[in-house]
Amino acid sequence: MLKKRHLTIPLLIFGLSYLIYWPGVSGPFLFDDITSITSNSTLEITELSQESLSIAAQSGYAGPLKRPIALLSFALNYYFAGNYDPAAFKITNIFIHGINATLLFILSFKLLNLTTRKQLPQIQLTILATGITATWALHPINLTSVLYVVQRMTSLCTMFSLSSIILYIIARNRLITNGTTDWRSFGLFSLSILSLTAALFSKENAILIPLTIMLIELTLYRESQPWKQFERLPSFKRNAIWATLFITAVITLLAAINYAEGGFKYRPFSMSERILTETRVVTFYIFQILIPKINEFGLFHDDISLSTSIIAPWTTSTSTVFLIALIASAIYFRIKNPLYALGVGWFFIGHLLESTIFPLEIAHEHRNNLPSIGIIIAVISLIPTTEFNSKRTITGLLFISIILAGTTWLRSKQWSSAYSQAYYETVHHPDSPAAQSIFANSAHKTGHTEEALVAIKKAMTLSPNEIAFALYQQHILATSNQSITESIQNQTLTRIKRSPISPSTELALDQIVECLGQEACKNLRENYIEWIDAIIKKKPTTAYFYLFKGKAELALGNELNALNIFQKAFEMDERFLHPLFEIVDILLKKGNIKQAEQTLSWLKQENEKATIPRHKEIKQLEANIWKLKQLLAK
């Protein structure tokens, strides 16, 4: 039985985790942190009211459930820090990682107790549970789940998922002991479901946890009720149940394929290409868990080539054979070593969403935060019983922990600043267009202009169909007082005309338009108008492109044109409130208080119907109108 004194072990592991992640606390917000957190004004709460918390929780756009628990945690971070302090957000992530390590220790202990090794002495179970926990907590593959702030969505999902599984096991064991469901068992099962719900609202991957629990049942509870009752059923009834489950699985798969197909029109790969490529990616994940190499880790893995067939590249076929063999080994050893079968199955279940048919980016390390536990459990289960308490086992686990901790500390140190993080991304992944682009941005901000231009040109070469990189090139040239030739502008327009409008393109347009009002970006204004006109020609019904054009016209001093364009943007999509805010700002600058108040009144009406109300921004406009009235009165 797990005793309270045993919990000092995960606390020590948490303390070590804090030390190895500390160098990265000084690093900035990165990539999706900007779009999901720091650009989301609804998270900037100044009071803990039900209204402000509710609006913040509902302000997400990632995933079908919008991940309100993760968004709420970001809002609370902002409130207690008083601003967007990346250190405060990252320390919170480290704390969540420590909680997860504690939960994993508890879960490991219980899973080990459920195997045929339950007669083992407490000291041996403690050693194995410590090995599993330390390996996972200190492993460098989890760094992006900790220091990449937005991936709190993943670590919160892991926290609630582990809690759900632990509560289920406690309730299940109680059910076996008592032979019937009492009120405590019912309460534990209910808490397990509640924790699963919290995991779902952190990240949708938690929908796979019932499958993991079913796998625990199939591997560790085969000899208990209700499985014995199921085996006593007549064969036709058992077959009917299995047939129903099979048909349900097929219908679910077909529905998932139908849902996923639409998203591939926005990706440079097809569903079949993604499925084939993922065999290599999942194999890569497994080897990174087993033999972590610091030069193969990274925030981006867009340098992984696509698999166009089972033999192109040839590693697609070998990876497929390897994965099939691994699954077959788990099935073969399910009776002799159920913990191994559980670990392998745990890993593959964890990748059913993000590494299969859905149109997500090809690879990300944070996808292994929960699945990697399975591989670690499977490896630990291979230690011979006679070696559990030996000096060799303890020394080996200690040596592995030191190696993992050292590697994670080095990665954390590389993440200590924006420039350092971006630089090492390009060192480790020189053929990654995203890594080159991020480094170009960081180098430019720190005055390394030539490095920035070299990096952005390489990104353009590596990804000839990405418009954003050409826009960033002009931005670097303009803000470093270098000329933008007609040839460069023509090349940019050609790229816009022939290439798809990606989310990265939209982000680049948004970032650059904010610079147009500054003297540094003066040379970009006319060019920007040409870019946005070419983009609008391709997508004439997208409201936010007109918002960008209106801002560009405003930077050129064409206020009337800007007002008309903002009006058109709002008419295209009345749920899109940004153009109305721009109109009120222009009217206030012109001193048209009456018209500004009329537009603000209109904005308030539309705001009440908005999915994400902008009460804070409206209050700011009201304050600006009041200040202008006071000024005119004087």
C-alpha positions in Angstrom: 0.0 0.0 0.0 1.2 3.5 -0.9 2.2 5.4 2.3 2.4 9.1 2.8 6.2 9.0 3.3 6.5 7.6 -0.2 5.2 10.9 -1.6 8.5 12.6 -0.6 10.0 10.9 -3.7 7.9 12.7 -6.3 8.4 15.9 -4.3 12.2 15.5 -4.6 11.7 14.8 -8.3 9.6 17.9 -8.6 12.3 19.9 -6.9 14.9 18.6 -9.4 12.5 19.4 -12.3 12.2 23.0 -11.0 16.0 23.3 -11.1 16.5 21.9 -14.6 13.8 24.1 -16.0 14.8 27.2 -14.2 17.2 28.5 -16.9 14.3 28.6 -19.4 12.0 30.7 -17.2 13.7 33.8 -18.4 12.7 33.0 -22.0 9.9 34.9 -23.8 6.5 34.0 -25.1 6.9 32.1 -28.4 4.9 31.5 -31.6 1.4 30.4 -30.7 1.8 32.0 -27.2 1.3 35.3 -29.0 -1.8 34.5 -30.9 -3.5 32.4 -28.1 -2.4 34.4 -25.0 -0.8 37.8 -25.3 -3.0 38.9 -28.2 -6.2 37.9 -26.4 -7.3 41.0 -24.5 -10.1 39.1 -22.8 -7.4 37.3 -20.7 -6.3 40.7 -19.2 -8.6 40.5 -16.2 -8.3 43.1 -13.5 -10.9 41.6 -11.1 -12.0 38.0 -10.2 -15.7 38.6 -11.2 -17.8 35.9 -12.6 -18.3 37.9 -15.8 -14.6 38.5 -16.5 -13.7 34.9 -15.7 -16.5 33.5 -17.9 -15.5 35.7 -20.9 -11.8 34.8 -20.5 -12.7 31.1 -20.4 -14.8 31.3 -23.5 -12.3 33.3 -25.6 -10.4 30.4 -27.1 -10.5 29.2 -30.6 -8.3 26.1 -30.5 -10.2 22.8 -30.8 -14.0 22.2 -30.9 -14.4 22.7 -27.2 -12.3 25.9 -27.1 -10.3 24.6 -24.0 -11.9 27.0 -21.4 -10.0 25.5 -18.4 -6.6 26.3 -20.0 -7.8 29.8 -21.0 -9.1 30.4 -17.5 -5.7 29.4 -16.1 -4.0 32.0 -18.4 -6.4 34.7 -17.2 -5.6 33.9 -13.6 -1.9 34.0 -14.3 -2.3 37.5 -15.9 -4.4 38.7 -12.9 -1.9 37.5 -10.2 1.2 38.6 -12.2 -0.4 41.9 -13.0 0.8 41.6 -16.6 2.0 39.2 -19.3 5.1 38.2 -17.4 6.4 35.0 -19.2 8.3 33.9 -16.1 5.1 33.8 -14.0 3.4 31.7 -16.7 6.3 29.3 -17.1 6.7 28.8 -13.3 3.0 27.9 -13.2 3.7 25.3 -16.0 6.6 23.9 -14.0 4.3 23.6 -11.0 1.7 21.7 -13.1 4.5 19.4 -14.3 5.4 18.7 -10.7 1.8 17.8 -9.9 1.8 15.5 -12.9 5.0 13.8 -11.6 3.3 13.2 -8.3 0.2 11.8 -9.9 2.3 9.5 -12.1 4.1 8.1 -9.1 0.8 7.3 -7.5 -0.5 5.7 -10.7 2.7 3.7 -11.3 2.5 2.3 -7.8 -1.1 1.2 -8.3 -0.5 -0.3 -11.8 2.5 -2.3 -10.4 0.3 -3.5 -7.6 -2.3 -4.7 -10.1 0.2 -6.9 -12.0 1.4 -10.4 -11.0 4.1 -8.6 -9.1 1.7 -7.4 -6.4 3.3 -9.8 -3.9 6.6 -7.9 -4.3 8.0 -6.0 -1.2 7.1 -2.3 -1.0 10.7 -1.3 -1.5 10.8 -2.9 -5.0 7.5 -1.4 -6.0 8.8 2.0 -4.8 12.0 1.6 -6.9 10.1 0.8 -10.0 7.5 3.6 -9.5 10.4 6.0 -8.8 12.1 4.9 -12.0 9.0 5.5 -14.1 8.3 8.9 -12.5 11.9 10.2 -12.7 12.3 9.1 -16.3 9.2 10.9 -17.4 9.5 14.0 -15.3 13.1 14.7 -16.3 12.8 13.6 -19.9 13.7 16.4 -22.5 10.8 15.4 -24.7 8.5 17.1 -22.2 10.3 20.5 -22.4 7.9 22.0 -24.9 4.9 21.0 -22.6 6.5 23.1 -19.9 8.5 26.1 -21.4 6.2 26.6 -24.4 3.5 28.3 -22.4 0.5 27.6 -24.6 1.1 23.9 -24.2 -0.3 24.2 -20.7 -3.3 22.9 -22.5 -1.5 19.6 -22.9 -0.1 19.5 -19.4 -3.4 20.3 -17.8 -5.0 17.6 -20.0 -2.4 15.2 -18.6 -3.0 16.3 -15.0 -6.8 15.7 -15.2 -6.4 12.5 -17.3 -4.0 10.9 -14.7 -6.4 12.0 -11.9 -9.3 10.3 -13.8 -7.4 7.1 -14.2 -6.2 7.0 -10.6 -9.7 7.6 -9.3 -11.1 4.9 -11.6 -8.5 2.4 -10.3 -9.2 3.2 -6.7 -13.0 2.8 -7.3 -12.4 -0.4 -9.3 -10.3 -2.0 -6.6 -12.9 -1.1 -4.0 -15.6 -2.7 -6.1 -13.5 -5.9 -6.3 -12.9 -5.9 -2.5 -16.5 -5.2 -1.6 -18.1 -7.2 -4.4 -20.7 -4.5 -4.9 -20.9 -0.7 -5.6 -21.2 1.3 -2.4 -21.7 5.0 -2.1 -17.9 5.6 -1.9 -17.2 3.6 -5.1 -20.0 5.5 -6.8 -18.5 8.8 -5.6 -15.0 7.8 -6.9 -16.4 6.8 -10.3 -18.2 10.1 -10.4 -15.1 12.1 -9.5 -13.2 10.1 -12.2 -15.8 11.2 -14.8 -15.6 14.8 -13.5 -11.8 14.8 -13.8 -12.2 13.4 -17.3 -14.5 16.3 -18.2 -12.0 18.8 -16.9 -9.3 17.1 -19.1 -11.6 17.4 -22.1 -12.0 21.1 -21.5 -8.3 21.5 -21.2 -7.6 19.7 -24.5 -9.7 17.3 -26.6 -7.2 14.5 -26.5 -8.8 13.4 -23.2 -11.5 11.8 -25.2 -9.1 8.8 -25.6 -8.8 8.2 -21.8 -11.8 5.8 -21.8 -9.9 3.7 -24.3 -6.9 3.7 -21.9 -9.1 2.7 -19.0 -10.5 -0.1 -21.2 -7.0 -1.2 -21.9 -6.2 -1.3 -18.2 -9.3 -3.5 -17.8 -8.3 -5.8 -20.6 -4.7 -6.2 -19.3 -4.9 -5.9 -15.5 -8.4 -6.8 -14.6 -9.0 -9.9 -16.8 -9.6 -12.2 -13.8 -12.1 -9.9 -12.0 -15.7 -9.1 -12.3 -17.5 -8.2 -14.6 -15.1 -10.0 -17.0 -15.9 -13.4 -15.5 -19.6 -12.8 -15.9 -19.0 -11.8 -19.5 -17.1 -15.0 -20.2 -20.0 -17.0 -18.8 -22.4 -15.5 -21.3 -23.6 -17.7 -24.2 -21.3 -17.4 -27.2 -24.0 -15.7 -29.4 -24.4 -13.0 -26.8 -20.6 -12.4 -26.5 -20.3 -12.4 -30.3 -23.2 -9.9 -30.5 -21.5 -7.6 -28.0 -18.2 -7.8 -29.9 -20.0 -7.2 -33.2 -21.7 -4.1 -31.8 -18.4 -2.7 -30.6 -16.8 -3.4 -34.0 -19.6 -1.7 -35.9 -19.5 1.2 -33.5 -15.8 1.5 -34.1 -16.2 1.4 -37.9 -18.9 4.1 -37.8 -16.8 6.3 -35.6 -13.8 5.9 -37.9 -15.9 6.7 -41.0 -17.4 9.8 -39.2 -13.9 10.9 -38.2 -12.5 10.5 -41.7 -15.4 12.5 -43.1 -14.8 15.3 -40.5 -11.1 15.4 -41.1 -11.2 15.4 -44.9 -12.3 19.1 -45.2 -9.2 20.4 -43.3 -6.7 19.0 -45.8 -7.5 21.6 -48.4 -5.6 24.0 -46.2 -2.5 21.7 -45.9 0.3 21.0 -48.3 -0.3 17.2 -47.9 -3.2 14.8 -48.3 -4.7 12.5 -45.7 -2.9 9.4 -47.2 0.4 11.3 -47.2 -0.1 12.3 -43.6 -1.0 8.7 -42.5 2.1 7.3 -44.2 4.4 10.1 -42.9 3.1 9.5 -39.3 4.5 6.0 -39.3 7.9 7.5 -39.5 7.0 10.3 -37.1 5.7 7.9 -34.4 8.8 5.8 -34.8 10.9 8.9 -34.4 9.0 9.7 -31.2 9.7 6.2 -29.8 13.4 6.5 -30.4 13.5 10.0 -29.0 11.9 8.6 -25.8 14.3 5.7 -25.7 17.5 7.4 -26.9 17.0 11.2 -26.6 19.3 13.2 -28.8 19.4 16.9 -28.1 20.2 17.9 -31.7 16.9 16.2 -32.8 14.6 18.0 -30.4 13.0 21.2 -31.5 9.9 23.4 -31.4 9.4 22.7 -35.2 9.7 19.6 -37.2 8.6 20.9 -40.6 11.8 19.6 -42.0 10.4 16.1 -42.0 9.8 15.0 -45.6 6.4 13.7 -46.6 5.9 10.0 -47.4 4.2 9.8 -50.8 4.0 6.0 -50.8 4.9 3.0 -48.6 8.3 2.9 -50.2 9.0 6.7 -50.7 11.0 7.2 -48.7 12.0 3.6 -47.9 11.9 4.3 -44.2 8.1 4.4 -44.4 7.9 0.7 -45.0 10.5 -0.1 -42.2 8.7 2.2 -39.8 5.4 0.5 -40.6 6.9 -3.0 -40.0 8.4 -1.8 -36.7 5.2 -0.4 -35.4 3.2 -3.5 -36.4 5.8 -5.7 -34.7 5.6 -3.6 -31.6 1.9 -3.9 -31.4 2.1 -7.6 -32.1 4.6 -8.0 -29.3 2.2 -6.3 -26.9 -0.6 -8.7 -27.9 1.7 -11.7 -27.6 2.9 -10.8 -24.1 -0.4 -9.6 -22.8 -0.7 -12.5 -20.4 2.9 -13.1 -19.5 3.7 -9.4 -19.1 0.5 -7.4 -19.0 2.3 -4.2 -17.9 4.3 -4.3 -21.1 1.1 -4.7 -23.2 -0.5 -1.8 -21.3 2.5 0.5 -21.8 2.7 -0.2 -25.6 -1.1 0.2 -26.0 -1.1 3.3 -23.8 1.4 5.0 -26.2 -0.5 4.1 -29.4 -3.9 5.1 -27.9 -2.4 8.5 -27.0 -1.5 9.1 -30.6 -4.8 8.1 -32.2 -5.9 11.7 -32.6 -2.8 13.8 -33.4 -0.8 11.2 -35.3 -3.4 9.7 -37.6 -6.0 11.1 -40.0 -6.6 14.6 -38.7 -5.1 17.6 -40.7 -2.7 18.8 -38.0 0.9 19.7 -38.5 3.1 16.7 -39.1 5.0 16.5 -35.8 5.3 18.2 -32.4 7.0 16.9 -29.3 4.3 18.0 -26.8 2.1 15.3 -28.3 4.1 12.8 -26.3 3.5 14.3 -22.9 1.0 11.6 -21.9 1.8 8.9 -24.4 5.5 8.8 -23.5 4.4 7.4 -20.1 3.4 4.2 -21.9 6.8 3.6 -23.5 8.5 4.2 -20.1 6.2 1.8 -18.4 6.8 -0.8 -21.1 10.6 -0.5 -20.8 10.5 -0.7 -16.9 8.3 -3.8 -17.2 11.1 -5.6 -19.0 13.4 -5.5 -15.9 13.7 -9.1 -14.6 12.1 -9.7 -11.2 15.4 -10.8 -9.7 16.9 -7.4 -10.6 14.3 -5.1 -9.1 16.1 -4.3 -5.9 19.7 -4.9 -7.2 22.4 -2.3 -7.1 22.6 -2.6 -10.9 19.0 -1.6 -11.4 19.2 1.3 -8.9 22.5 2.5 -10.4 21.1 2.2 -13.9 17.9 4.2 -13.1 20.0 6.8 -11.3 22.4 7.1 -14.3 19.5 7.4 -16.8 17.9 10.1 -14.6 21.1 12.1 -14.5 21.5 11.9 -18.3 17.9 13.0 -18.9 18.1 15.8 -16.4 21.4 17.1 -18.0 19.9 17.0 -21.5 16.7 18.8 -20.3 18.8 21.4 -18.5 20.9 22.1 -21.6 17.6 22.5 -23.7 16.2 24.7 -21.0 19.4 26.9 -21.1 19.0 27.1 -24.9 15.4 28.5 -24.3 16.7 31.2 -21.9 16.2 34.0 -24.5 14.4 34.5 -27.8 17.6 34.8 -29.8 19.2 31.7 -28.1 16.1 29.6 -28.6 15.7 30.5 -32.2 19.4 30.1 -32.9 19.6 26.6 -31.6 16.4 25.7 -33.5 18.3 26.5 -36.7 21.4 24.6 -35.5 19.4 21.5 -34.8 17.0 21.9 -37.7 18.7 23.9 -40.5 16.2 22.7 -43.1 13.1 23.9 -41.1 11.5 26.9 -42.8 9.7 27.8 -39.6 12.9 27.7 -37.5 14.7 29.9 -40.0 11.8 32.4 -40.0 11.7 32.6 -36.2 15.4 33.1 -36.1 15.2 35.8 -38.7 12.7 37.6 -36.5 14.8 37.2 -33.3 18.0 38.2 -35.0 16.3 41.3 -36.5 15.0 42.4 -33.1 18.5 42.1 -31.6 20.2 44.0 -34.3 21.7 41.1 -36.2 20.3 42.3 -39.5 22.5 40.3 -41.9 21.9 37.1 -40.0 18.1 37.9 -40.2 18.2 38.4 -44.0 20.2 35.2 -44.6 17.8 33.2 -42.4 14.6 34.6 -44.1 16.0 34.0 -47.6 16.8 30.4 -46.6 13.2 30.1 -45.3 11.9 31.4 -48.6 14.1 28.9 -50.5 13.0 26.0 -48.3 9.3 26.9 -48.6 8.7 28.5 -52.0 4.9 28.5 -51.5 4.8 30.4 -48.1 3.9 34.0 -48.6 4.7 35.1 -45.1 8.4 34.7 -45.5 8.5 37.1 -48.5 6.5 39.7 -46.4 8.9 39.3 -43.5 11.9 39.9 -45.8 10.5 43.2 -46.9 9.8 44.1 -43.3 13.4 43.4 -42.3 14.7 45.5 -45.2 12.4 48.4 -44.4 13.0 48.6 -40.7 16.8 48.4 -41.2 16.8 51.3 -43.7 17.6 49.1 -46.7 16.0 49.6 -50.1 13.2 47.4 -51.4 13.7 47.0 -55.1 10.9 46.7 -57.6 12.2 43.2 -58.3 11.7 42.2 -54.7 8.1 43.6 -54.7 7.3 41.8 -58.0 8.6 38.5 -56.6 6.5 39.0 -53.5 3.3 39.7 -55.6 4.1 36.6 -57.8 4.3 34.5 -54.6 1.0 35.9 -53.4 -0.8 35.2 -56.7 0.4 31.6 -57.0 0.5 30.4 -53.4 -2.3 29.6 -50.8 -3.1 32.0 -48.0 -1.9 30.2 -44.9 -2.4 31.1 -41.2 1.3 32.2 -41.2 0.5 34.7 -44.0 -2.4 36.1 -42.0 -0.2 36.5 -38.9 2.5 38.2 -41.0 -0.1 40.7 -42.4 -1.4 41.4 -38.9 2.1 42.0 -37.4 3.3 44.2 -40.3 0.2 46.3 -40.6 0.7 47.4 -37.0 4.2 48.7 -38.0 2.9 50.8 -40.9 2.1 53.8 -38.8 5.7 54.1 -37.6 8.4 55.9 -39.5 10.5 52.7 -39.7 7.8 51.0 -41.9 7.1 54.1 -44.1 8.6 52.4 -47.2 6.3 49.4 -46.8 3.0 51.3 -47.0 2.4 51.4 -50.7 3.8 47.8 -51.1 1.4 46.6 -48.3 -1.6 48.0 -50.2 -0.5 46.0 -53.3 -0.1 42.9 -51.2 -3.5 43.1 -49.6 -5.2 44.0 -52.9 -3.7 40.8 -54.4 -4.9 38.8 -51.5 -8.4 40.3 -51.5 -8.6 39.4 -55.2 -8.0 35.8 -54.2 -10.3 35.9 -51.1 -12.8 38.8 -51.7 -15.2 37.8 -48.9 -12.8 37.6 -46.0 -13.6 40.5 -43.7 -10.3 40.7 -41.8 -8.3 41.3 -45.0 -10.4 44.4 -45.5 -9.5 45.3 -41.9 -5.8 45.1 -42.8 -6.4 47.2 -45.9 -8.2 49.9 -43.9 -5.3 50.1 -41.4 -2.9 50.4 -44.3 -4.9 53.2 -45.9 -5.0 54.9 -42.5 -1.2 54.7 -42.3 -1.1 56.5 -45.7 -3.3 59.3 -44.3 -6.3 58.2 -46.4 -8.9 58.5 -43.6 -12.0 58.5 -45.8 -10.8 55.4 -47.7 -10.1 53.7 -44.4 -13.6 54.5 -43.0 -15.3 53.1 -46.1 -13.1 50.0 -46.0 -13.8 49.4 -42.3 -17.5 49.8 -42.9 -17.3 47.2 -45.7 -15.4 44.8 -43.5 -18.1 45.0 -40.8 -20.9 44.6 -43.3 -19.3 41.4 -44.6 -19.3 39.9 -41.1 -21.3 41.6 -38.4 -19.8 39.3 -35.8 -16.4 40.9 -36.6 -16.3 43.9 -34.3 -12.7 45.1 -34.9 -13.7 47.5 -37.8 -16.1 49.3 -35.6 -13.4 50.0 -33.0 -11.2 51.4 -35.8 -14.1 53.6 -37.0 -14.7 55.1 -33.5 -10.9 55.7 -33.1 -10.8 57.7 -36.4 -13.9 59.7 -35.5 -12.4 60.6 -32.1 -9.1 61.7 -33.8 -11.1 64.0 -36.1 -13.1 65.4 -33.1 -16.5 64.0 -34.3 -17.8 63.2 -30.9 -21.4 62.8 -31.9 -20.7 60.3 -34.7 -18.2 58.5 -32.4 -20.9 58.1 -29.8 -23.4 56.9 -32.4 -21.0 54.3 -33.7 -20.1 53.3 -30.1 -23.8 52.7 -29.4 -24.0 50.5 -32.4 -20.9 48.7 -31.3 -22.4 48.1 -27.8 -25.5 46.5 -29.4 -23.4 44.2 -31.6 -21.1 43.4 -28.6 -24.0 42.0 -26.7 -24.5 39.4 -29.4 -20.8 38.6 -29.8 -19.4 35.2 -29.0 -16.4 36.9 -27.2 -17.6 40.3 -25.8 -15.1 43.1 -25.8 -16.3 45.0 -22.7 -12.8 46.1 -21.7 -12.1 47.7 -25.0 -15.5 49.4 -25.1 -14.9 50.9 -21.6 -11.6 52.3 -22.9 -13.4 53.9 -25.8 -16.0 55.4 -23.4 -13.1 56.8 -21.3 -11.5 58.3 -24.4 -14.8 60.0 -25.4 -15.2 61.4 -21.9 -11.6 62.7 -22.0 -12.1 64.4 -25.3 -15.3 66.1 -24.1 -13.5 67.4 -21.1 -10.7 68.7 -23.2 -13.1 70.5 -25.6 -15.0 71.9 -22.7 -11.9 73.5 -21.4 
